[in-house]
Structures are given as C-alpha cells and as structure tokens.
Amino acid sequence: MQTVYISKEGYEKLKKELDYLLKVKRKELVEAIQQAREFGDLKENAEYKAAKEAQSLNEIKIKELSTRLSAATILEDIDIPADKVYIGATAHLHDLDRDEEIIYTLVSESEADILENKISVGSPIGRGLLGKKVEDEVEIQVPAGILRYKILKITRE
C-alpha cells in the first residue's frame, strides 16, 4: 500500500467523515431497508432496491476512507524543509503575465479544493512548484497554455 501524505486537518476531516458513515449513515440505511421491506414483494420494491444500493455505496465509501486513513502519514512541519515549496507549503506567487498575486497551498490529492486555493502536488501547477524556493521564476505548462510565476514567499500553517 502506498503512503499518502496528508495534513492533520485533512486527516481529521476524513476521520470525521468515516465516523459519520459508520455510526450515523449506516444506521439510517438499515432503517430505510427495514421500512422498504414493509412495502411488500422485494422483487417489485423500488424503495428496497434503492436502499440496498445506497447501503452498498456507503460500505464502499467506508472501505475507501478506511484504506486512505490506514495509508496516511500526517505531515509534520519539522519533516519538510521550510525554504522550498513542498506538500503543506503555502506559496505566495506573482503572476508575471497578469501582474497579480496568487496564493496556493500544496496538499495531497484527497485534500485538493480549488475554492480554498488548495492544489494537489500532483496537479500541473503543484508539480511545477515542487522544490522551488523564494525568488525562483517558473514556467508551468497547463492545458490552457503556459503560466509564469515568481515565488514571493513560502509559509507553513
């Protein structure tokens, strides 16, 4: 099993989701199946089929989260150089073409959320920034063209 690096915040979020699926959602689905059985013939019972399918999907999600959590290694800032862009770093960038500042935090695939400016280390921008330091200028090929950034500052939260 491949090790997955994840922030403490990301780990806790996954753990909370797993806990919900195990303790709340699982019980709700068992109750939904029980109610659907009361409607009669299971072969013709759409509610029963839907509840069983939802239960199956929930169990798949539980297994997936359990696997991810068991393979997870929580990132600790002391393990990662602070002077370069690596997973867990927040890079303050100057977009050389648009003359504006952009801030991205590099995270694992499972934590990526562009709405929060959290990008995966496996994304084109994430890969292009990995290992770079303050004052470095980078050109990153993305589907829309080439992005050109200068790294202004690197922080860790």
N, C-alpha and C positions, 0 to 999 in steps of 0.2 A: 504494500500500500504506500502510495506517495505522500510525503509530508506536505501539509498545506499550512502556510504561514498566515496568521490572522491576528488582528488586534484584539486586545482584551474586550473592548466594546463589541466587536463583531462576534467574538466567541460567546459573550453573554447574551447577545441578541439571538443567536442560533439556539443556545441552550434554553432560552425562554420560549422560543417557538416550539422546540421539541417537547418541552414540558406541557405546553398548551395542547399540542396534538395528542399527547399520551393521556393527560388527566381530564381534559375537557372535551375535546373533539371526539375522541374515541367513545366516551360515554354517550354523547349526543347521537352518534351514528348507531350505536347499539339500540338506543331508544327508538330511533327512526325506523330501524329494521323491525323491531317489535311491533310498532304501530302499523307498519305496512303489512305485516303478516296477518293482522286482524281484518284486513280488507278481503281476505279470501284466497282463492286459487293463485298460487305463486307463479304459475306459468303465464298467466294473463295480467299479472300485477305490476304495472309500470312503476309505482311508488317503491315496491320491494326491489325491483331491478336497479332503480336509481340509487336507493340507499346502499345496496350491496356494492355498487360501483364506487360510490363516494367512500365507503369503508375501505375498499381496495386501494383507492388513490391515497387515502390517509395513511394506510400502512406502508405504501411505497415511499411516501414523504418522510415518515418516521424512520424508515431504514436508511434513506438517503442522508438525513440530518445526523443520525447516529454514526454513520460511516464518516461523514465530514468532521464531526466533533472528535471522533477517536483518532483521526489522522492529523488533527490540528495541533500546531505548535504556536503558542501565544508569543507574539513578538514582545520583546523587552528592549527598550531603547539602548541598554548597555551592550546588547549583542550586535548592534549595527553602527557603522561609522556615521557620525553626525554631520560630517563635512561634505557628504555626497548624497545624491538622490537615490534612495533605495526604498523598499517597501516600508510604509509607515511614515515616510517623509512628506512634508508639505512643501511644494516647490512654488516659489513666487517668481513668475516669469514675465518678461516684457515681450509682447508680440511685436516683432520687428516690422511686420507688414501693416498692422493695424494701429500701431503706436498706443497700445493699451496694456494694462497689467492683468494677468490671468493667474489664478491660484488653483493648483491641483494637489490633492493628496493621493499618493500612490498606495493602493490597497490590494488585497487578494481578489481573485475573480469573484468570490462569493460576496464580497463587500462592496463591489463597484456600484456606484449610484451617481450618474452624471448630474442629477438635480442637486446633489450635495457637493459637486466637484470632486468626487472620489472616483478615480480612474484605476482600472486594473493594470498591474505591472505587465500583463500580457497584451494589453492594447497597443496599437502602433505608437501612440504618444507616450505611454508608460515605458515601452521598450526603448524609445528614443531618448528618454530622460535618465534611464538607469545608469548609475555610476558617474553621472556628470556632477560638476561642482560649481560653486558661485563664480560668476563671470564667464562661464562657458557659453558659447553660442552653438545652437543645434539646429539642424535641418531635419525635419521628420516627414517622411512620405506617408500620406494618408490617402484614402480613396478620392478625396476632393482636391488633392494637389500636394503642395509642399508647405509645411508650416515652419516658420523660422522664429525661434525664441532665444532670448538671452536670460540666463538664470540670475535673478537678482538676490535671492535669499533662500535658505533652506532651514526649515524649522521642524520640530517634532512636538507632537501634543501629548 
